[in-house]
Amino acid sequence: MKILLNIDEVLSIAIQMESNAIDFYRKAASLQANRKVVAFLQNLAIMEDGHRAIFMNLRSKTSVLPGKSREELDPEGGLFLSAITAGYHVEGSIIATNSLTGDESLGTLLTTGIELEKQSVLFYLGLQDLFPSRRQGQILQNIIKEEKGHITALAEKLSKLDSGEQTAG
C-alpha cells in the first residue's frame, strides 16, 4: 500500500521553501539601489541558505519510513504538499517574490519575511497530526524550531531598524 504523505516529502518541501526564500531576498536585493540594503538582503539570503543546509542534512539522515522504500511512497503526496505551498503565503512564497517591485522599504521586506515565516510555522503545526510517530514528530518539531528561530532573527533585525540602531548593515 502506498503512503500519501511522508516525512521525506515534508523535508523536501522545507528545502524548497528555503530555496524560494533565498530567491525572495536575492530578488529584493537586486531591486534595491542602496548598497547597504543590498548587502543586508544578500546576507539574509545567505542566512536562508544556511537554513536550507540544515534541512538538507536532516533529510539525508532521515530514513523514508521504517520498513518502507521510496518506491512505496505515493508521489502524489509530494505533489499535494507542493501545490499547497505554491499558492500559500509561507516562507519562500513565489507569489511574494513575484510581487516585489523595488519600492519596498527594508522594514516592509523584514515584516513580509516575518509574516511568511509565521505562516510556515502554522503550516508545519498543521502537519503534525498527520505524523503520529515519535521520530517523525521530532523531525517536524525540529523544522518548527528552526522556523521560529528565523522569526526571532528577522524580528531582532526589524527591531534594530525601527530603533535606528541599524540602517541596513
C-alpha positions as CSV (number, residue, x, y, z in Angstrom):
1,M,0.0,0.0,0.0
2,K,1.4,3.4,-1.0
3,I,1.7,6.1,1.7
4,L,0.4,9.5,0.6
5,L,2.3,11.8,2.9
6,N,5.7,11.1,4.5
7,I,8.3,13.0,6.4
8,D,10.8,12.8,3.4
9,E,8.3,14.8,1.3
10,V,7.9,17.3,4.1
11,L,11.6,17.8,4.3
12,S,11.8,18.1,0.6
13,I,9.2,20.9,0.8
14,A,11.1,22.5,3.7
15,I,14.2,22.6,1.5
16,Q,12.2,24.0,-1.4
17,M,10.7,26.7,0.8
18,E,14.2,27.7,1.9
19,S,15.3,27.9,-1.7
20,N,12.4,30.1,-2.5
21,A,13.2,32.3,0.5
22,I,16.8,32.7,-0.9
23,D,15.2,33.8,-4.2
24,F,13.0,36.3,-2.4
25,Y,15.9,38.0,-0.7
26,R,18.1,37.9,-3.8
27,K,15.4,39.4,-5.9
28,A,14.6,42.0,-3.3
29,A,18.4,42.9,-3.2
30,S,18.5,43.1,-7.0
31,L,15.8,45.7,-7.0
32,Q,17.4,48.0,-4.4
33,A,19.7,50.9,-5.1
34,N,21.2,51.4,-1.7
35,R,24.3,49.3,-1.4
36,K,23.9,48.8,2.4
37,V,20.3,47.5,1.8
38,V,21.5,45.3,-1.0
39,A,24.3,43.8,1.2
40,F,21.8,43.4,4.1
41,L,19.3,41.5,1.9
42,Q,22.1,39.3,0.4
43,N,23.1,38.4,4.0
44,L,19.5,37.3,4.6
45,A,19.7,35.1,1.5
46,I,22.9,33.6,2.9
47,M,21.1,33.0,6.2
48,E,18.3,31.2,4.4
49,D,20.9,29.1,2.6
50,G,22.2,28.0,6.0
51,H,18.7,27.0,7.0
52,R,18.3,25.1,3.7
53,A,21.6,23.2,4.5
54,I,20.2,22.3,7.9
55,F,17.1,20.7,6.3
56,M,19.1,19.0,3.6
57,N,21.3,17.5,6.3
58,L,18.3,16.4,8.3
59,R,16.8,14.8,5.2
60,S,20.0,12.9,4.4
61,K,19.9,11.4,7.9
62,T,16.3,10.5,7.9
63,S,15.0,7.2,6.6
64,V,12.0,7.5,4.4
65,L,9.9,5.4,6.8
66,P,10.9,2.4,8.8
67,G,10.4,-0.7,6.6
68,K,9.4,1.3,3.5
69,S,11.3,2.1,0.4
70,R,11.0,5.3,-1.7
71,E,9.2,3.2,-4.3
72,E,6.4,2.5,-1.8
73,L,5.7,6.2,-1.3
74,D,2.9,7.8,-3.3
75,P,4.4,10.6,-5.4
76,E,1.0,12.4,-5.2
77,G,1.8,13.2,-1.6
78,G,4.7,15.4,-2.6
79,L,2.7,16.9,-5.4
80,F,-0.1,17.7,-2.9
81,L,2.3,19.4,-0.5
82,S,4.0,21.3,-3.4
83,A,0.6,22.5,-4.6
84,I,-0.4,23.7,-1.1
85,T,2.9,25.6,-0.5
86,A,3.0,27.1,-4.1
87,G,-0.2,29.0,-3.6
88,Y,0.1,29.6,0.1
89,H,1.8,32.6,1.6
90,V,4.5,30.8,3.5
91,E,8.2,31.3,3.7
92,G,9.6,31.4,0.2
93,S,6.3,32.3,-1.3
94,I,6.7,32.5,-5.1
95,I,3.8,34.9,-5.0
96,A,5.6,37.2,-2.6
97,T,8.7,37.1,-4.7
98,N,6.9,37.8,-7.9
99,S,5.1,40.8,-6.3
100,L,8.4,42.6,-5.4
101,T,8.7,45.9,-7.2
102,G,11.8,47.5,-5.6
103,D,9.7,50.2,-3.9
104,E,9.6,48.2,-0.7
105,S,11.4,49.6,2.3
106,L,13.7,47.4,4.3
107,G,11.2,47.4,7.1
108,T,8.5,46.2,4.8
109,L,10.7,43.4,3.5
110,L,11.5,42.3,7.0
111,T,7.8,42.5,8.0
112,T,6.9,40.4,5.0
113,G,9.6,37.9,5.9
114,I,8.3,37.6,9.4
115,E,4.8,37.1,8.3
116,L,5.8,34.4,5.8
117,E,7.8,32.6,8.5
118,K,4.8,32.7,10.8
119,Q,2.7,31.1,8.1
120,S,5.3,28.4,7.7
121,V,5.2,27.6,11.4
122,L,1.4,27.3,11.2
123,F,1.8,25.1,8.1
124,Y,4.1,22.7,9.9
125,L,2.0,22.7,13.0
126,G,-0.9,21.6,10.8
127,L,1.0,18.7,9.5
128,Q,1.9,17.3,13.0
129,D,-1.3,15.4,13.3
130,L,-0.5,13.5,10.1
131,F,2.7,12.1,11.5
132,P,1.9,10.4,14.8
133,S,5.2,8.5,15.2
134,R,7.6,9.9,17.7
135,R,10.5,10.1,15.3
136,Q,8.6,11.9,12.6
137,G,7.0,14.2,15.2
138,Q,10.5,15.1,16.4
139,I,11.6,15.9,12.8
140,L,8.6,18.2,12.5
141,Q,9.4,19.8,15.8
142,N,13.0,20.4,14.6
143,I,11.6,22.1,11.5
144,I,9.2,24.2,13.6
145,K,12.0,25.2,16.0
146,E,14.2,26.3,13.1
147,E,11.4,28.4,11.6
148,K,10.7,30.0,14.9
149,G,14.4,30.9,15.0
150,H,14.0,32.6,11.6
151,I,11.2,34.7,13.0
152,T,13.3,35.7,16.0
153,A,16.3,36.6,13.8
154,L,14.1,38.7,11.5
155,A,12.2,40.4,14.4
156,E,15.6,41.3,16.0
157,K,16.7,42.9,12.8
158,L,13.4,44.8,12.4
159,S,13.6,46.0,16.0
160,K,17.1,47.4,15.5
161,L,16.0,49.0,12.3
162,D,12.9,50.6,14.0
163,S,15.0,51.8,16.9
164,G,17.6,53.4,14.5
165,E,20.4,51.1,15.6
166,Q,20.8,49.7,12.2
167,T,20.3,51.3,8.8
168,A,21.0,48.1,6.9
169,G,24.4,47.0,7.6
